[in-house]
Amino acid sequence: MGNQVMPREQLGICAEGNLHSVYLMFNAIDGVEKQLRPSIANVAQYIYELTDQYADSAFNGFVGIGANFWDTFYPQARPALLKPFPSMNEGNRDAPAMEYDLFVHIRCDRYDILHLVANEINQMFEDLVELVDEERGFRFMDSRDLTGFVDGTENPKGRHRQEVALVGSEDAEFTSGSYVHVQKYKHNLSKWHRLPLKKQEDIYGRTKVDDIEYASDDKPLTSHTKRVNLKDDQGNSLEILRQSMPYGSVKEQGLVFISVCRTPEHFEKMLHSMVHGDAHGNHDHLMLFTKALTGSSFFVPSLDFLTQFDDA
């Protein structure tokens, strides 16, 4: 057991940040599931190989399979904790579910390479899927959200990224896979920018310019950091790895929020804490300035899991 070879994870799960991203959401055309399996494996393998070819621009990516599509795709086995997106609603805070069959996530420091690869992937899936949604993300300033605050400050670093993001021996067939949740948030920036700086900082629980987190006792109970920095009963932090990036045009802009984790429970608890709040109803006041348009749940299996179907 000691020298057991781990399945190869899809490299985009734990990759460090990039300058650009393309997110493609597909639905399968009815009746093509058998042909689609090898295509998914081919696309995942292709992304994996391009990581070497375009190493100079830090290309990476992954293919995720939708929670509602999983049993159609692979009825013999299912990741132990995979379930649909946990839609929630409270007052004017809405976290809707909008499920897709496949999610292709590619990132790179060159926009032209991403554009090229996105088109090639679309061709590889031709006549098997419908492209339902496409979004393109970008790094804003020094990895900030469009609200002006640094995003992902709490992200695990180094090897710890894998410990947080990848399924381990607890679900042997799905080792090196990851549970992925995607939400597209549309920001109301004109409303946000009218707030005084101190009010913005209180909503985040961090300073804006130099990104210093408030001391725990100084954080309002409705601050974003208070609502998402959760602990379990043993006092361990409930961590996720965020792979989010801003998106948009002048007309609509916001954040494509992406959580990757070895369990979906951490994300669910954070979302519940934001939308419903604590026992006293202290919810996340950042949600007064941004609106979730989508919510999707995926599992990103290991490359080895997918490629067992590449000649199906």
Disulfide bonds with the S-S distance in Angstrom:
none
